Amino acid sequence: MTLAGRHVLLGVSGGIASYKACTLARRLAEAGVAVDVVLTQSAAEFVRPVTFEALTGRPVLTSLWERGRALAHIDLARVPDLVVLAPATAHLLARAALGLADDLLTALLLARDGPVLAAPAMNDAMYAHPATQANIATLRTRGWTLVGPDIGALAEGPSDRPGRMVEPETLLVAVERALRTGGPLAGRRVLVTAGPTRESLDPVRVITNRSSGRMGFALARAAHARGAEVLLVAGPTTLEPPIGIAVERVETTDDLAQVVGHQIGTADVLIMAAAPADFRPAAPSDAKGGREQGARRLDLHPTPDVLVGTRDRRKPGAVVVGFAYEVGDGEARARAKLDRKGLDLVVLNLAEPGAGAEVATNRVTLITQGGAEPGPLESKDQAAERILDAVERLL
């Protein structure tokens, strides 16, 4: 996450899911966020204040009557970039909806005019109750963002209805999106492709390449964090689907071309980070043949160029990003793609130790009509941020 220097108020109310707030506080602090924690009286029965003080390195407030902090609820309402309520119990949501201010947390919520993100957590019947649903609807009309709840095991046992608080990793994604939304990508529709494609030789064997999909997945996560509506079209990878992002799986280059062609007309940005197979067998076999059959001749035909195929169907004004994975001096080849494929930006990465396919780092050069911007060896998440900075400038 790129959240260093931001300020979050974490409000914790009393429920068994309070332990998840500890993980959230730690992860935010590790990302460089200043985290102020406010506990309700009941929350302090589940997790002691000293736990959050150790995790955040900051004092924890639990009462309106803190000595020397008579106006703490006003400062804590105004100063933080974001207020996060995790867990947000049925009782807390009800008091907030009614505008009560009978403790420090509800008092600061009543004085708050900035963004609030809440993670409901309660018994499934309590969540389904019309009173709770009415309170949630009221808070949504006031601009609150609610994340969850999930379906899963509750304190009293298994459940097949919503009530369980979302996991800290899901909340982290929502927090980053809430803190970073507002730039040129906010509200834009971004189509990202990632990973390899596979072309069948027979029912068992395929032609493919070394792409892991990491770069495309990093770009999808970063675009989502900036407030974009992201669709990730992914070839065969072993990566976990990014939280909060729609994913459509494809197998072959034809599959990829079909999905991209269907989606391109409404995309404000297309980032073609996938590595489609350039060739496919002219005549795939219906049966697996063994080595005992001796030498085998393989005729390959080129697959369609997915990017070129989108030229006449792109949304007017859309920004289109292509990738060039080259060996040696590939800048001339990468630059030639700008005009040939009608691109706004080409991301060049060279096959070198520690960069490119099958590793977590990359060294990319951003090529536009205005010139080339080389970059350092960096994580693919960092490279994704640089690429999206360039996309935002083009937008």
KEKE-3310 file (N, C-alpha, C; in steps of 0.2 Angstrom, whole numbers, plus 5000, padded with zeros to 4 digits):
npx = (5004:5002:5002:5008:5010:4997:4981:4972:4957:4953:4939:4933:4921:4911:4913:4915:4923:4932:4945:4950:4952:4964:4974:4971:4975:4988:4993:4990:4998:5011:5011:5014:5004:4997:4988:4975:4967:4951:4941:4926:4917:4913:4921:4933:4933:4935:4947:4961:4966:4980:4985:4982:4989:5002:5003:5001:5009:5004:4994:4979:4961:4947:4937:4925:4929:4943:4957:4962:4959:4947:4941:4943:4935:4931:4943:4947:4936:4938:4952:4957:4960:4952:4938:4937:4927:4928:4926:4909:4896:4879:4873:4881:4879:4866:4866:4873:4865:4854:4860:4865:4876:4883:4895:4913:4916:4904:4901:4911:4908:4896:4901:4908:4912:4918:4924:4917:4920:4913:4913:4902:4897:4890:4877:4869:4854:4852:4858:4850:4838:4824:4826:4840:4843:4837:4844:4856:4853:4850:4863:4870:4864:4870:4882:4891:4902:4900:4907:4905:4893:4901:4897:4898:4906:4900:4901:4893:4892:4891:4885:4874:4870:4873:4883:4895:4910:4920:4937:4953:4961:4953:4947:4958:4960:4949:4951:4962:4957:4947:4955:4963:4955:4949:4957:4962:4958:4947:4931:4933:4932:4942:4951:4960:4972:4980:4993:4997:4992:4986:4988:4982:4991:4987:4975:4982:4995:5002:5005:5013:5019:5031:5025:5019:5008:5009:5012:5001:4991:4995:4994:4980:4976:4981:4975:4961:4963:4964:4952:4946:4934:4937:4940:4947:4955:4960:4973:4978:4984:4992:4989:4980:4964:4962:4956:4940:4939:4932:4934:4938:4941:4951:4957:4963:4971:4961:4950:4954:4954:4941:4934:4940:4937:4923:4922:4929:4923:4917:4927:4938:4951:4963:4973:4985:4992:4994:5001:4999:4999:5009:5008:4999:4995:4993:4985:4978:4979:4968:4971:4982:4999:5013:5031:5036:5032:5041:5050:5042:5033:5028:5017:5014:5003:5000:4993:4978:4981:4978:4977:4978:4966:4957:4957:4947:4936:4938:4934:4930:4944:4949:4963:4976:4986:5001:5012:5029:5039:5055:5071:5088:5092:5078:5070:5068:5059:5049:5045:5040:5028:5019:5014:5010:5000:4992:4994:4994:5004:5018:5024:5040:5049:5064:5071:5080:5091:5082:5071:5056:5047:5041:5046:5046:5050:5053:5060:5055:5053:5045:5037:5032:5024:5031:5043:5055:5055:5065:5065:5069:5075:5062:5049:5034:5023:5027:5031:5019:5012:5020:5017:5003:5003:5008:4997:4987:4992:4990:4977)
npy = (4994:5012:5022:5030:5042:5045:5047:5038:5035:5023:5015:5005:4993:4984:4967:4950:4950:4959:4956:4955:4968:4971:4966:4973:4986:4984:4981:4993:5002:4997:5001:5014:5022:5034:5029:5031:5025:5022:5015:5008:5006:4993:4986:4987:4976:4965:4967:4974:4991:4993:4983:4989:5001:4996:4990:5001:5012:5023:5033:5026:5030:5029:5035:5049:5057:5059:5065:5081:5080:5086:5091:5080:5073:5081:5085:5072:5069:5078:5079:5066:5057:5047:5038:5023:5009:4995:4981:4985:4985:4980:4988:4999:5004:5007:5017:5027:5030:5035:5047:5048:5053:5047:5042:5042:5038:5038:5052:5058:5053:5059:5072:5071:5075:5070:5056:5039:5023:5007:4991:4980:4968:4955:4944:4934:4935:4947:4955:4954:4959:4970:4983:4984:4984:4996:5005:5004:5008:5021:5026:5024:5034:5045:5045:5035:5021:5004:4989:4972:4963:4946:4929:4916:4906:4910:4917:4909:4898:4889:4898:4902:4914:4932:4941:4939:4947:4955:4949:4956:4958:4961:4973:4981:4983:4990:5001:5007:5010:5020:5030:5034:5036:5048:5054:5055:5042:5038:5031:5028:5016:5002:4991:4977:4965:4949:4938:4922:4914:4898:4886:4872:4857:4844:4834:4835:4842:4858:4874:4888:4902:4910:4919:4925:4932:4941:4955:4960:4958:4966:4978:4978:4978:4990:5000:4998:5002:5016:5020:5015:5006:4990:4977:4962:4952:4936:4925:4907:4906:4904:4913:4921:4928:4945:4955:4961:4964:4961:4946:4938:4923:4916:4905:4902:4912:4916:4916:4926:4937:4938:4941:4953:4961:4961:4969:4981:4992:5000:5003:5015:5014:5003:4990:4981:4969:4955:4940:4934:4919:4918:4909:4895:4877:4871:4860:4853:4838:4825:4815:4809:4808:4797:4797:4786:4785:4792:4805:4821:4832:4849:4860:4877:4891:4908:4917:4928:4946:4953:4967:4975:4971:4978:4991:4998:4997:5004:5014:5032:5043:5034:5027:5017:5004:4995:4981:4976:4963:4960:4954:4959:4974:4981:4993:5000:4991:4991:5004:5004:4998:5008:5016:5005:4998:5007:5014:5022:5021:5011:4998:4993:4979:4971:4955:4950:4946:4944:4952:4954:4939:4927:4931:4942:4955:4969:4979:4992:5002:5016:5020:5033:5044:5055:5052:5042:5034:5027:5015:5010:4994:4986:4982:4973:4979:4992:4996:4995:5006:5017:5015:5017:5031:5037:5033:5041:5054:5054:5053)
npz = (5000:4997:5007:5016:5028:5029:5039:5050:5059:5070:5075:5088:5092:5104:5101:5097:5086:5088:5089:5076:5073:5078:5070:5058:5063:5065:5052:5045:5052:5049:5036:5037:5041:5052:5066:5076:5089:5095:5108:5112:5128:5130:5120:5126:5135:5127:5120:5127:5130:5130:5120:5108:5109:5109:5096:5087:5092:5098:5109:5116:5116:5127:5133:5135:5145:5147:5155:5152:5139:5134:5122:5113:5105:5095:5089:5084:5076:5065:5061:5056:5040:5037:5045:5052:5056:5065:5073:5068:5077:5079:5089:5089:5076:5077:5087:5080:5069:5075:5079:5092:5105:5116:5121:5118:5105:5098:5099:5092:5079:5077:5076:5064:5047:5037:5027:5031:5035:5038:5045:5047:5060:5068:5075:5064:5063:5070:5061:5050:5054:5053:5059:5060:5046:5042:5049:5043:5030:5032:5036:5025:5016:5022:5017:5022:5019:5018:5022:5019:5029:5029:5025:5035:5049:5065:5082:5089:5081:5065:5050:5037:5033:5031:5042:5049:5052:5039:5033:5039:5028:5017:5022:5022:5009:5006:5014:5008:4995:4999:5004:4993:4982:4971:4961:4944:4939:4946:4946:4933:4920:4919:4910:4912:4906:4910:4913:4904:4889:4883:4871:4864:4860:4861:4870:4883:4882:4880:4871:4878:4888:4899:4907:4923:4927:4937:4935:4928:4938:4948:4943:4941:4955:4959:4951:4955:4969:4966:4964:4952:4942:4939:4928:4927:4916:4915:4910:4912:4928:4944:4954:4967:4966:4965:4979:4979:4965:4949:4940:4925:4918:4905:4892:4879:4866:4857:4865:4874:4865:4862:4874:4877:4865:4867:4879:4876:4871:4881:4889:4898:4900:4893:4898:4892:4898:4897:4891:4877:4868:4854:4843:4837:4836:4820:4818:4830:4840:4844:4852:4864:4860:4861:4865:4859:4847:4839:4830:4828:4818:4819:4814:4815:4817:4816:4830:4833:4833:4847:4852:4841:4835:4842:4838:4830:4838:4850:4864:4861:4865:4874:4884:4879:4883:4879:4881:4880:4879:4879:4873:4875:4866:4865:4863:4851:4844:4853:4853:4840:4841:4845:4835:4826:4832:4837:4850:4866:4876:4879:4888:4891:4896:4899:4897:4910:4923:4938:4933:4924:4918:4929:4941:4956:4954:4943:4929:4921:4906:4901:4887:4876:4864:4867:4872:4881:4897:4908:4921:4938:4945:4953:4964:4957:4961:4964:4951:4945:4950:4945:4931:4931:4935:4924:4915:4921:4918:4904:4903)
capx = (5000:5006:4998:5013:5008:4989:4979:4966:4954:4950:4934:4932:4915:4912:4911:4920:4927:4937:4952:4952:4954:4971:4977:4970:4979:4995:4995:4990:5004:5016:5011:5016:4998:4996:4982:4972:4961:4945:4938:4920:4918:4912:4927:4939:4932:4937:4954:4963:4969:4988:4986:4982:4995:5008:5003:5001:5014:5000:4989:4972:4956:4941:4932:4924:4931:4950:4959:4966:4957:4940:4938:4946:4930:4931:4949:4947:4932:4940:4958:4959:4958:4946:4936:4935:4923:4929:4919:4903:4891:4872:4872:4885:4876:4859:4867:4876:4860:4850:4863:4867:4883:4884:4902:4918:4916:4898:4902:4916:4905:4891:4904:4912:4909:4922:4922:4917:4920:4911:4913:4897:4898:4885:4873:4865:4847:4853:4859:4844:4832:4822:4829:4847:4843:4835:4849:4862:4851:4851:4870:4872:4862:4874:4889:4895:4904:4900:4911:4903:4897:4902:4894:4903:4906:4899:4904:4888:4892:4891:4879:4873:4868:4878:4884:4902:4914:4925:4943:4957:4964:4947:4946:4964:4959:4944:4954:4967:4953:4944:4960:4966:4950:4948:4962:4959:4956:4941:4925:4934:4932:4949:4951:4967:4973:4986:4995:4998:4987:4988:4986:4982:4994:4983:4972:4987:5000:5000:5010:5012:5025:5033:5021:5015:5002:5010:5012:4994:4987:4997:4990:4973:4975:4983:4969:4956:4964:4964:4945:4943:4930:4942:4939:4954:4954:4966:4974:4980:4989:4991:4988:4974:4960:4963:4950:4936:4940:4929:4939:4935:4946:4952:4962:4967:4972:4955:4946:4956:4952:4933:4932:4943:4933:4917:4922:4933:4919:4915:4933:4941:4958:4964:4980:4986:4998:4994:5006:4996:5004:5009:5007:4995:4996:4988:4980:4979:4978:4962:4973:4989:5004:5019:5038:5038:5030:5047:5050:5035:5033:5023:5015:5011:5000:5000:4986:4977:4984:4972:4977:4977:4959:4953:4958:4941:4931:4939:4930:4934:4948:4952:4970:4978:4993:5003:5018:5034:5044:5061:5078:5093:5090:5071:5067:5065:5054:5043:5042:5036:5021:5015:5010:5007:4995:4988:4994:4996:5010:5021:5029:5045:5053:5069:5072:5086:5091:5078:5066:5052:5043:5042:5049:5042:5052:5053:5063:5051:5054:5038:5038:5026:5027:5035:5050:5056:5056:5067:5064:5074:5073:5058:5043:5029:5018:5029:5031:5012:5011:5023:5013:4997:5004:5008:4991:4983:4994:4987:4969)
capy = (5000:5018:5026:5033:5049:5046:5047:5034:5034:5016:5014:4997:4992:4977:4961:4945:4951:4965:4954:4957:4975:4972:4964:4979:4992:4983:4982:5000:5005:4995:5004:5021:5026:5036:5026:5033:5020:5023:5009:5008:5002:4985:4984:4986:4970:4960:4969:4979:4997:4992:4980:4993:5005:4992:4989:5008:5016:5029:5032:5024:5034:5025:5039:5056:5061:5058:5071:5085:5079:5088:5091:5075:5070:5086:5084:5066:5070:5083:5078:5060:5057:5042:5035:5015:5006:4988:4979:4990:4981:4982:4993:5005:5007:5010:5024:5032:5031:5040:5053:5048:5055:5045:5040:5046:5036:5041:5059:5060:5051:5065:5078:5070:5077:5067:5049:5034:5016:5003:4984:4977:4962:4953:4938:4934:4937:4954:4959:4953:4962:4977:4989:4985:4986:5003:5009:5004:5012:5028:5028:5025:5040:5050:5044:5030:5015:4998:4983:4966:4957:4940:4923:4911:4904:4915:4914:4903:4892:4890:4901:4903:4921:4937:4943:4939:4953:4953:4948:4962:4959:4964:4979:4985:4985:4995:5007:5010:5013:5025:5035:5036:5038:5056:5056:5054:5035:5037:5031:5026:5009:5000:4984:4974:4958:4947:4931:4919:4910:4892:4883:4865:4852:4838:4835:4835:4846:4865:4879:4893:4905:4910:4924:4923:4936:4946:4962:4962:4958:4972:4984:4978:4980:4997:5004:4998:5006:5023:5021:5013:5000:4986:4970:4959:4946:4933:4918:4902:4908:4901:4919:4922:4933:4951:4956:4967:4965:4956:4943:4934:4918:4914:4900:4903:4919:4918:4918:4933:4942:4938:4945:4960:4964:4963:4974:4987:4998:5004:5004:5021:5012:4996:4989:4974:4966:4948:4938:4929:4914:4921:4904:4889:4872:4871:4854:4850:4831:4823:4810:4810:4803:4796:4797:4780:4787:4795:4812:4824:4838:4853:4866:4882:4896:4914:4919:4935:4951:4956:4974:4977:4969:4982:4998:5001:4997:5007:5020:5038:5045:5029:5026:5010:5003:4989:4978:4973:4959:4959:4952:4964:4981:4981:4999:5001:4986:4993:5010:5003:4996:5013:5017:5000:4995:5013:5014:5028:5020:5005:4997:4989:4976:4967:4949:4951:4943:4948:4956:4950:4934:4922:4934:4947:4962:4971:4985:4994:5008:5019:5023:5037:5048:5061:5049:5035:5035:5021:5015:5005:4987:4987:4977:4974:4984:4999:4997:4996:5013:5021:5014:5021:5038:5039:5033:5047:5060:5053:5054)
capz = (5000:4997:5012:5021:5030:5030:5046:5051:5066:5070:5081:5089:5097:5108:5098:5097:5080:5089:5088:5069:5072:5080:5063:5054:5066:5064:5045:5043:5055:5045:5029:5038:5043:5059:5068:5082:5091:5100:5110:5117:5135:5129:5116:5130:5138:5122:5119:5131:5126:5129:5114:5102:5110:5107:5089:5084:5095:5099:5115:5115:5120:5128:5137:5134:5151:5147:5158:5147:5132:5134:5115:5109:5100:5090:5085:5081:5070:5060:5058:5052:5033:5036:5051:5051:5062:5064:5071:5069:5080:5078:5094:5087:5070:5079:5090:5075:5064:5079:5081:5099:5107:5123:5122:5114:5098:5094:5099:5086:5073:5076:5073:5058:5041:5032:5025:5037:5032:5043:5044:5052:5063:5073:5074:5057:5064:5071:5054:5045:5057:5049:5062:5058:5039:5042:5051:5038:5024:5034:5036:5018:5014:5024:5014:5024:5015:5022:5019:5022:5032:5026:5027:5038:5056:5070:5088:5091:5077:5058:5048:5030:5032:5032:5049:5050:5049:5034:5036:5039:5021:5014:5025:5020:5002:5006:5017:5003:4990:5002:5005:4987:4977:4970:4956:4937:4938:4950:4943:4926:4919:4917:4908:4913:4905:4913:4912:4898:4886:4881:4865:4865:4856:4861:4877:4888:4881:4877:4870:4882:4889:4906:4911:4929:4928:4943:4933:4927:4944:4952:4940:4943:4962:4960:4948:4960:4974:4964:4963:4946:4941:4936:4926:4926:4911:4917:4908:4917:4933:4950:4958:4970:4963:4969:4983:4977:4958:4945:4936:4920:4916:4898:4891:4873:4863:4854:4871:4876:4860:4862:4880:4876:4860:4870:4884:4875:4869:4887:4894:4898:4899:4892:4900:4889:4902:4896:4886:4873:4864:4847:4839:4839:4832:4814:4818:4837:4840:4848:4857:4866:4857:4865:4862:4855:4840:4836:4829:4827:4815:4822:4810:4819:4814:4821:4833:4831:4837:4851:4853:4834:4834:4846:4835:4828:4843:4856:4866:4860:4871:4879:4884:4878:4885:4877:4884:4875:4883:4874:4875:4872:4865:4863:4863:4844:4843:4858:4850:4833:4842:4847:4829:4822:4836:4840:4858:4870:4880:4878:4894:4889:4901:4896:4900:4913:4930:4943:4930:4919:4920:4935:4947:4959:4952:4936:4927:4915:4903:4899:4880:4873:4858:4869:4874:4885:4904:4911:4928:4942:4947:4958:4964:4952:4964:4963:4944:4943:4952:4940:4925:4932:4935:4917:4912:4923:4915:4898:4904)
cpx = (5004:5002:5002:5011:5001:4988:4972:4964:4951:4946:4932:4926:4916:4909:4916:4925:4932:4944:4955:4955:4962:4976:4977:4975:4986:4997:4995:4996:5010:5017:5012:5010:4998:4989:4980:4967:4957:4942:4932:4922:4918:4918:4933:4938:4934:4945:4956:4967:4977:4989:4987:4988:5002:5009:5003:5006:5010:4995:4982:4967:4950:4936:4931:4928:4939:4953:4964:4964:4949:4937:4941:4941:4930:4937:4949:4941:4934:4947:4960:4956:4952:4945:4934:4932:4924:4930:4914:4897:4884:4870:4875:4881:4869:4861:4869:4870:4855:4853:4865:4874:4885:4891:4907:4917:4910:4898:4906:4912:4899:4894:4908:4908:4913:4920:4922:4916:4918:4911:4908:4899:4893:4882:4869:4858:4847:4854:4853:4838:4831:4825:4836:4847:4841:4840:4855:4860:4852:4858:4872:4870:4866:4881:4893:4896:4904:4903:4908:4896:4897:4898:4899:4902:4905:4901:4899:4888:4891:4884:4879:4870:4873:4878:4891:4906:4919:4932:4948:4960:4959:4947:4952:4963:4954:4946:4958:4962:4950:4949:4963:4961:4950:4953:4958:4956:4949:4935:4926:4934:4938:4948:4958:4967:4980:4987:4996:4992:4990:4984:4987:4986:4990:4979:4976:4992:4998:5006:5008:5018:5026:5029:5018:5009:5003:5009:5005:4990:4989:4994:4983:4971:4976:4977:4963:4957:4964:4956:4942:4938:4934:4939:4946:4952:4961:4967:4976:4985:4987:4990:4981:4970:4961:4956:4947:4936:4936:4935:4936:4941:4946:4957:4966:4967:4965:4950:4948:4953:4944:4931:4934:4938:4926:4917:4925:4929:4917:4921:4937:4949:4959:4972:4982:4992:4999:4999:5003:5001:5003:5008:5003:4996:4991:4983:4981:4976:4972:4965:4980:4994:5010:5026:5040:5036:5036:5046:5043:5036:5027:5023:5012:5009:5000:4993:4985:4980:4978:4972:4975:4969:4955:4953:4951:4935:4932:4935:4934:4937:4950:4960:4972:4985:4995:5010:5022:5039:5050:5067:5083:5090:5083:5067:5064:5059:5048:5040:5038:5029:5017:5011:5006:5001:4990:4988:4996:5003:5012:5025:5034:5048:5057:5070:5079:5086:5087:5072:5062:5048:5045:5046:5045:5044:5052:5057:5059:5053:5047:5039:5031:5029:5031:5042:5050:5058:5058:5066:5069:5071:5069:5053:5038:5024:5020:5029:5023:5010:5014:5019:5006:4997:5005:5001:4986:4985:4991:4980:4968)
cpy = (5006:5023:5030:5040:5050:5045:5044:5034:5027:5016:5007:4997:4985:4971:4956:4946:4957:4962:4955:4964:4976:4971:4970:4985:4991:4984:4989:5004:5003:4999:5012:5025:5028:5033:5028:5028:5022:5017:5011:5004:4995:4982:4982:4979:4964:4961:4974:4985:4996:4988:4984:4999:5002:4991:4996:5013:5023:5028:5030:5028:5029:5029:5046:5060:5060:5065:5075:5084:5081:5089:5086:5073:5075:5085:5077:5065:5073:5081:5072:5060:5052:5039:5028:5013:4999:4985:4985:4985:4984:4988:5000:5008:5010:5017:5029:5034:5036:5046:5054:5050:5053:5042:5043:5044:5039:5048:5061:5058:5057:5071:5077:5072:5074:5059:5044:5028:5011:4996:4981:4970:4960:4947:4939:4937:4944:4958:4959:4957:4969:4983:4990:4987:4993:5007:5010:5008:5019:5030:5028:5031:5046:5049:5039:5024:5009:4992:4977:4967:4951:4935:4918:4910:4910:4913:4908:4897:4894:4894:4902:4909:4926:4939:4943:4944:4951:4953:4955:4963:4963:4971:4984:4987:4991:5002:5011:5014:5020:5031:5038:5038:5046:5058:5054:5047:5034:5037:5028:5018:5006:4992:4981:4967:4956:4940:4928:4916:4903:4889:4876:4861:4846:4839:4836:4841:4853:4869:4885:4897:4906:4915:4921:4926:4941:4953:4964:4962:4964:4978:4984:4981:4988:5002:5004:5002:5014:5024:5019:5007:4996:4979:4967:4952:4942:4926:4913:4905:4904:4907:4919:4928:4939:4953:4962:4968:4959:4953:4938:4929:4917:4909:4901:4910:4921:4919:4925:4938:4943:4942:4952:4964:4965:4968:4981:4993:5003:5006:5011:5020:5005:4995:4982:4971:4958:4947:4933:4925:4917:4915:4898:4883:4872:4865:4850:4842:4830:4818:4812:4805:4803:4797:4791:4780:4790:4802:4815:4831:4842:4859:4871:4888:4902:4915:4926:4940:4954:4963:4977:4976:4974:4989:5001:5000:5000:5013:5027:5041:5040:5029:5019:5009:4996:4987:4975:4970:4957:4957:4956:4971:4981:4987:5001:4997:4989:4999:5009:5001:5002:5015:5011:4997:5001:5014:5021:5027:5012:5004:4991:4986:4971:4961:4949:4948:4947:4952:4952:4945:4930:4925:4940:4954:4963:4978:4987:5001:5010:5023:5027:5040:5053:5058:5043:5037:5028:5021:5010:4998:4988:4982:4978:4979:4991:5000:4999:5004:5018:5021:5018:5028:5040:5038:5039:5053:5060:5055:5062)
cpz = (5000:5001:5017:5022:5031:5037:5046:5058:5066:5076:5082:5094:5099:5104:5098:5091:5081:5088:5081:5068:5074:5074:5059:5056:5064:5057:5043:5046:5051:5038:5030:5039:5050:5061:5075:5083:5096:5102:5114:5123:5134:5125:5121:5134:5134:5121:5123:5127:5125:5123:5108:5103:5107:5099:5085:5086:5097:5105:5112:5119:5121:5131:5135:5140:5152:5150:5153:5140:5131:5127:5110:5104:5094:5086:5081:5076:5064:5057:5054:5045:5032:5043:5049:5057:5061:5071:5072:5071:5079:5083:5092:5081:5072:5082:5085:5071:5068:5080:5088:5100:5114:5125:5117:5106:5095:5094:5093:5080:5072:5074:5067:5052:5035:5031:5031:5033:5038:5041:5049:5054:5069:5071:5068:5058:5066:5065:5050:5048:5054:5052:5060:5051:5038:5044:5046:5032:5026:5034:5029:5015:5016:5022:5017:5019:5020:5019:5023:5025:5027:5028:5030:5045:5060:5077:5091:5087:5069:5056:5040:5028:5034:5040:5051:5048:5044:5037:5035:5032:5017:5016:5023:5013:5002:5009:5012:4998:4993:5002:4998:4981:4977:4964:4949:4936:4942:4946:4935:4926:4916:4916:4908:4911:4908:4912:4905:4895:4884:4875:4865:4859:4855:4868:4883:4888:4878:4875:4874:4883:4897:4910:4917:4930:4934:4941:4932:4933:4948:4949:4941:4950:4962:4957:4952:4966:4973:4963:4957:4947:4937:4934:4924:4922:4912:4913:4913:4922:4939:4956:4961:4967:4968:4973:4980:4969:4954:4941:4931:4917:4909:4898:4885:4871:4860:4860:4874:4871:4860:4868:4879:4871:4863:4875:4882:4873:4875:4891:4893:4897:4898:4893:4898:4892:4900:4891:4882:4869:4857:4842:4842:4834:4826:4815:4825:4836:4845:4853:4858:4863:4861:4861:4858:4848:4836:4835:4827:4824:4817:4818:4815:4815:4819:4824:4831:4836:4841:4851:4846:4833:4837:4843:4833:4833:4850:4858:4864:4866:4876:4878:4884:4879:4883:4881:4879:4880:4878:4877:4871:4871:4861:4862:4856:4842:4847:4855:4843:4835:4844:4841:4826:4826:4839:4847:4860:4874:4879:4884:4892:4895:4897:4900:4903:4920:4935:4940:4925:4922:4925:4941:4950:4957:4945:4935:4920:4912:4900:4892:4878:4867:4860:4872:4878:4892:4907:4919:4932:4943:4953:4959:4959:4955:4963:4955:4942:4945:4947:4933:4926:4933:4928:4914:4915:4920:4908:4898:4905)
residu = (MET:THR:LEU:ALA:GLY:ARG:HIS:VAL:LEU:LEU:GLY:VAL:SER:GLY:GLY:ILE:ALA:SER:TYR:LYS:ALA:CYS:THR:LEU:ALA:ARG:ARG:LEU:ALA:GLU:ALA:GLY:VAL:ALA:VAL:ASP:VAL:VAL:LEU:THR:GLN:SER:ALA:ALA:GLU:PHE:VAL:ARG:PRO:VAL:THR:PHE:GLU:ALA:LEU:THR:GLY:ARG:PRO:VAL:LEU:THR:SER:LEU:TRP:GLU:ARG:GLY:ARG:ALA:LEU:ALA:HIS:ILE:ASP:LEU:ALA:ARG:VAL:PRO:ASP:LEU:VAL:VAL:LEU:ALA:PRO:ALA:THR:ALA:HIS:LEU:LEU:ALA:ARG:ALA:ALA:LEU:GLY:LEU:ALA:ASP:ASP:LEU:LEU:THR:ALA:LEU:LEU:LEU:ALA:ARG:ASP:GLY:PRO:VAL:LEU:ALA:ALA:PRO:ALA:MET:ASN:ASP:ALA:MET:TYR:ALA:HIS:PRO:ALA:THR:GLN:ALA:ASN:ILE:ALA:THR:LEU:ARG:THR:ARG:GLY:TRP:THR:LEU:VAL:GLY:PRO:ASP:ILE:GLY:ALA:LEU:ALA:GLU:GLY:PRO:SER:ASP:ARG:PRO:GLY:ARG:MET:VAL:GLU:PRO:GLU:THR:LEU:LEU:VAL:ALA:VAL:GLU:ARG:ALA:LEU:ARG:THR:GLY:GLY:PRO:LEU:ALA:GLY:ARG:ARG:VAL:LEU:VAL:THR:ALA:GLY:PRO:THR:ARG:GLU:SER:LEU:ASP:PRO:VAL:ARG:VAL:ILE:THR:ASN:ARG:SER:SER:GLY:ARG:MET:GLY:PHE:ALA:LEU:ALA:ARG:ALA:ALA:HIS:ALA:ARG:GLY:ALA:GLU:VAL:LEU:LEU:VAL:ALA:GLY:PRO:THR:THR:LEU:GLU:PRO:PRO:ILE:GLY:ILE:ALA:VAL:GLU:ARG:VAL:GLU:THR:THR:ASP:ASP:LEU:ALA:GLN:VAL:VAL:GLY:HIS:GLN:ILE:GLY:THR:ALA:ASP:VAL:LEU:ILE:MET:ALA:ALA:ALA:PRO:ALA:ASP:PHE:ARG:PRO:ALA:ALA:PRO:SER:ASP:ALA:LYS:GLY:GLY:ARG:GLU:GLN:GLY:ALA:ARG:ARG:LEU:ASP:LEU:HIS:PRO:THR:PRO:ASP:VAL:LEU:VAL:GLY:THR:ARG:ASP:ARG:ARG:LYS:PRO:GLY:ALA:VAL:VAL:VAL:GLY:PHE:ALA:TYR:GLU:VAL:GLY:ASP:GLY:GLU:ALA:ARG:ALA:ARG:ALA:LYS:LEU:ASP:ARG:LYS:GLY:LEU:ASP:LEU:VAL:VAL:LEU:ASN:LEU:ALA:GLU:PRO:GLY:ALA:GLY:ALA:GLU:VAL:ALA:THR:ASN:ARG:VAL:THR:LEU:ILE:THR:GLN:GLY:GLY:ALA:GLU:PRO:GLY:PRO:LEU:GLU:SER:LYS:ASP:GLN:ALA:ALA:GLU:ARG:ILE:LEU:ASP:ALA:VAL:GLU:ARG:LEU:LEU)
# end
